Amino acid sequence: MSLGTGIVLFVIGAILTFATDIQLDWINLDVVGYILMIAGIVGIILGLVVLLRRRQSVSTTRSAVDPVSGERVTSSTAERDPLV
């Protein structure tokens, strides 16, 4: 579930709970609204966790000339940021 889906669920739940005054015999719209708001909060939290845990990598490429043979040497390294 993405961050946007969580926000949409929360908004629809809030509308059903607080903005509607419809009484149905077979379903309680207030309970459905609260369930959607809880699902929206969970979706927002999960979306933030996934967004913050996304791995970032740094690539470094270095070129030099070997003093012995005179050849051009290229070295590439890739590392991940351990804090992210």
Biotite code that builds the C-alpha atoms (Angstrom):
import biotite.structure as struc

atoms = struc.array([
    struc.Atom([0.000, 0.000, 0.000], chain_id="A", res_id=1, res_name="MET", atom_name="CA", element="C"),
    struc.Atom([1.453, 3.347, -0.943], chain_id="A", res_id=2, res_name="SER", atom_name="CA", element="C"),
    struc.Atom([1.395, 6.622, 0.907], chain_id="A", res_id=3, res_name="LEU", atom_name="CA", element="C"),
    struc.Atom([-1.282, 8.069, -1.390], chain_id="A", res_id=4, res_name="GLY", atom_name="CA", element="C"),
    struc.Atom([-3.582, 5.085, -0.926], chain_id="A", res_id=5, res_name="THR", atom_name="CA", element="C"),
    struc.Atom([-3.349, 5.448, 2.851], chain_id="A", res_id=6, res_name="GLY", atom_name="CA", element="C"),
    struc.Atom([-4.296, 9.115, 2.635], chain_id="A", res_id=7, res_name="ILE", atom_name="CA", element="C"),
    struc.Atom([-7.248, 8.334, 0.352], chain_id="A", res_id=8, res_name="VAL", atom_name="CA", element="C"),
    struc.Atom([-8.516, 5.613, 2.710], chain_id="A", res_id=9, res_name="LEU", atom_name="CA", element="C"),
    struc.Atom([-8.234, 7.953, 5.678], chain_id="A", res_id=10, res_name="PHE", atom_name="CA", element="C"),
    struc.Atom([-10.129, 10.742, 3.897], chain_id="A", res_id=11, res_name="VAL", atom_name="CA", element="C"),
    struc.Atom([-12.925, 8.420, 2.729], chain_id="A", res_id=12, res_name="ILE", atom_name="CA", element="C"),
    struc.Atom([-13.222, 6.997, 6.248], chain_id="A", res_id=13, res_name="GLY", atom_name="CA", element="C"),
    struc.Atom([-13.408, 10.476, 7.765], chain_id="A", res_id=14, res_name="ALA", atom_name="CA", element="C"),
    struc.Atom([-16.104, 11.482, 5.284], chain_id="A", res_id=15, res_name="ILE", atom_name="CA", element="C"),
    struc.Atom([-18.159, 8.380, 6.068], chain_id="A", res_id=16, res_name="LEU", atom_name="CA", element="C"),
    struc.Atom([-17.773, 8.872, 9.821], chain_id="A", res_id=17, res_name="THR", atom_name="CA", element="C"),
    struc.Atom([-18.146, 12.604, 10.283], chain_id="A", res_id=18, res_name="PHE", atom_name="CA", element="C"),
    struc.Atom([-19.802, 14.066, 7.174], chain_id="A", res_id=19, res_name="ALA", atom_name="CA", element="C"),
    struc.Atom([-22.610, 11.648, 6.412], chain_id="A", res_id=20, res_name="THR", atom_name="CA", element="C"),
    struc.Atom([-25.832, 11.260, 8.334], chain_id="A", res_id=21, res_name="ASP", atom_name="CA", element="C"),
    struc.Atom([-27.234, 8.232, 6.552], chain_id="A", res_id=22, res_name="ILE", atom_name="CA", element="C"),
    struc.Atom([-28.778, 5.420, 8.598], chain_id="A", res_id=23, res_name="GLN", atom_name="CA", element="C"),
    struc.Atom([-28.809, 1.970, 7.036], chain_id="A", res_id=24, res_name="LEU", atom_name="CA", element="C"),
    struc.Atom([-30.237, -1.125, 8.703], chain_id="A", res_id=25, res_name="ASP", atom_name="CA", element="C"),
    struc.Atom([-27.700, -3.577, 7.325], chain_id="A", res_id=26, res_name="TRP", atom_name="CA", element="C"),
    struc.Atom([-24.453, -1.593, 7.854], chain_id="A", res_id=27, res_name="ILE", atom_name="CA", element="C"),
    struc.Atom([-23.143, 1.007, 10.256], chain_id="A", res_id=28, res_name="ASN", atom_name="CA", element="C"),
    struc.Atom([-21.310, 3.625, 8.193], chain_id="A", res_id=29, res_name="LEU", atom_name="CA", element="C"),
    struc.Atom([-19.577, 5.052, 11.270], chain_id="A", res_id=30, res_name="ASP", atom_name="CA", element="C"),
    struc.Atom([-17.870, 1.716, 11.939], chain_id="A", res_id=31, res_name="VAL", atom_name="CA", element="C"),
    struc.Atom([-16.906, 1.370, 8.277], chain_id="A", res_id=32, res_name="VAL", atom_name="CA", element="C"),
    struc.Atom([-15.473, 4.898, 8.398], chain_id="A", res_id=33, res_name="GLY", atom_name="CA", element="C"),
    struc.Atom([-13.401, 4.133, 11.497], chain_id="A", res_id=34, res_name="TYR", atom_name="CA", element="C"),
    struc.Atom([-12.107, 0.923, 9.917], chain_id="A", res_id=35, res_name="ILE", atom_name="CA", element="C"),
    struc.Atom([-11.092, 2.829, 6.780], chain_id="A", res_id=36, res_name="LEU", atom_name="CA", element="C"),
    struc.Atom([-9.374, 5.519, 8.849], chain_id="A", res_id=37, res_name="MET", atom_name="CA", element="C"),
    struc.Atom([-7.386, 2.876, 10.766], chain_id="A", res_id=38, res_name="ILE", atom_name="CA", element="C"),
    struc.Atom([-6.438, 1.170, 7.497], chain_id="A", res_id=39, res_name="ALA", atom_name="CA", element="C"),
    struc.Atom([-5.392, 4.558, 6.123], chain_id="A", res_id=40, res_name="GLY", atom_name="CA", element="C"),
    struc.Atom([-3.164, 5.274, 9.120], chain_id="A", res_id=41, res_name="ILE", atom_name="CA", element="C"),
    struc.Atom([-1.546, 1.842, 8.779], chain_id="A", res_id=42, res_name="VAL", atom_name="CA", element="C"),
    struc.Atom([-1.026, 2.488, 5.058], chain_id="A", res_id=43, res_name="GLY", atom_name="CA", element="C"),
    struc.Atom([0.555, 5.885, 5.721], chain_id="A", res_id=44, res_name="ILE", atom_name="CA", element="C"),
    struc.Atom([2.924, 4.402, 8.315], chain_id="A", res_id=45, res_name="ILE", atom_name="CA", element="C"),
    struc.Atom([3.898, 1.523, 6.014], chain_id="A", res_id=46, res_name="LEU", atom_name="CA", element="C"),
    struc.Atom([4.407, 3.926, 3.121], chain_id="A", res_id=47, res_name="GLY", atom_name="CA", element="C"),
    struc.Atom([6.718, 6.090, 5.225], chain_id="A", res_id=48, res_name="LEU", atom_name="CA", element="C"),
    struc.Atom([8.680, 3.068, 6.449], chain_id="A", res_id=49, res_name="VAL", atom_name="CA", element="C"),
    struc.Atom([9.191, 1.800, 2.896], chain_id="A", res_id=50, res_name="VAL", atom_name="CA", element="C"),
    struc.Atom([10.157, 5.280, 1.722], chain_id="A", res_id=51, res_name="LEU", atom_name="CA", element="C"),
    struc.Atom([12.702, 5.762, 4.501], chain_id="A", res_id=52, res_name="LEU", atom_name="CA", element="C"),
    struc.Atom([14.208, 2.267, 4.201], chain_id="A", res_id=53, res_name="ARG", atom_name="CA", element="C"),
    struc.Atom([14.909, 2.604, 0.500], chain_id="A", res_id=54, res_name="ARG", atom_name="CA", element="C"),
    struc.Atom([18.550, 1.744, -0.155], chain_id="A", res_id=55, res_name="ARG", atom_name="CA", element="C"),
    struc.Atom([20.822, 4.347, -1.677], chain_id="A", res_id=56, res_name="GLN", atom_name="CA", element="C"),
    struc.Atom([24.120, 3.557, -3.322], chain_id="A", res_id=57, res_name="SER", atom_name="CA", element="C"),
    struc.Atom([27.128, 5.664, -4.218], chain_id="A", res_id=58, res_name="VAL", atom_name="CA", element="C"),
    struc.Atom([29.186, 4.816, -7.292], chain_id="A", res_id=59, res_name="SER", atom_name="CA", element="C"),
    struc.Atom([32.736, 6.085, -7.719], chain_id="A", res_id=60, res_name="THR", atom_name="CA", element="C"),
    struc.Atom([34.790, 5.753, -10.904], chain_id="A", res_id=61, res_name="THR", atom_name="CA", element="C"),
    struc.Atom([38.466, 6.653, -10.960], chain_id="A", res_id=62, res_name="ARG", atom_name="CA", element="C"),
    struc.Atom([40.817, 6.710, -13.942], chain_id="A", res_id=63, res_name="SER", atom_name="CA", element="C"),
    struc.Atom([44.598, 6.825, -13.759], chain_id="A", res_id=64, res_name="ALA", atom_name="CA", element="C"),
    struc.Atom([47.652, 6.002, -15.821], chain_id="A", res_id=65, res_name="VAL", atom_name="CA", element="C"),
    struc.Atom([49.810, 3.117, -14.613], chain_id="A", res_id=66, res_name="ASP", atom_name="CA", element="C"),
    struc.Atom([53.338, 4.538, -14.187], chain_id="A", res_id=67, res_name="PRO", atom_name="CA", element="C"),
    struc.Atom([55.051, 1.236, -15.030], chain_id="A", res_id=68, res_name="VAL", atom_name="CA", element="C"),
    struc.Atom([53.283, 0.181, -18.205], chain_id="A", res_id=69, res_name="SER", atom_name="CA", element="C"),
    struc.Atom([51.725, 3.505, -19.235], chain_id="A", res_id=70, res_name="GLY", atom_name="CA", element="C"),
    struc.Atom([48.260, 1.917, -19.558], chain_id="A", res_id=71, res_name="GLU", atom_name="CA", element="C"),
    struc.Atom([45.102, 3.687, -18.547], chain_id="A", res_id=72, res_name="ARG", atom_name="CA", element="C"),
    struc.Atom([43.497, 1.992, -15.506], chain_id="A", res_id=73, res_name="VAL", atom_name="CA", element="C"),
    struc.Atom([39.847, 2.488, -14.522], chain_id="A", res_id=74, res_name="THR", atom_name="CA", element="C"),
    struc.Atom([38.540, 1.457, -11.107], chain_id="A", res_id=75, res_name="SER", atom_name="CA", element="C"),
    struc.Atom([34.862, 1.400, -10.138], chain_id="A", res_id=76, res_name="SER", atom_name="CA", element="C"),
    struc.Atom([33.415, 0.911, -6.658], chain_id="A", res_id=77, res_name="THR", atom_name="CA", element="C"),
    struc.Atom([29.846, 0.860, -5.425], chain_id="A", res_id=78, res_name="ALA", atom_name="CA", element="C"),
    struc.Atom([28.821, 1.070, -1.791], chain_id="A", res_id=79, res_name="GLU", atom_name="CA", element="C"),
    struc.Atom([25.563, 1.329, 0.074], chain_id="A", res_id=80, res_name="ARG", atom_name="CA", element="C"),
    struc.Atom([24.852, 3.894, 2.718], chain_id="A", res_id=81, res_name="ASP", atom_name="CA", element="C"),
    struc.Atom([24.436, 1.871, 5.949], chain_id="A", res_id=82, res_name="PRO", atom_name="CA", element="C"),
    struc.Atom([22.390, 4.555, 7.689], chain_id="A", res_id=83, res_name="LEU", atom_name="CA", element="C"),
    struc.Atom([19.586, 4.588, 5.153], chain_id="A", res_id=84, res_name="VAL", atom_name="CA", element="C"),
])
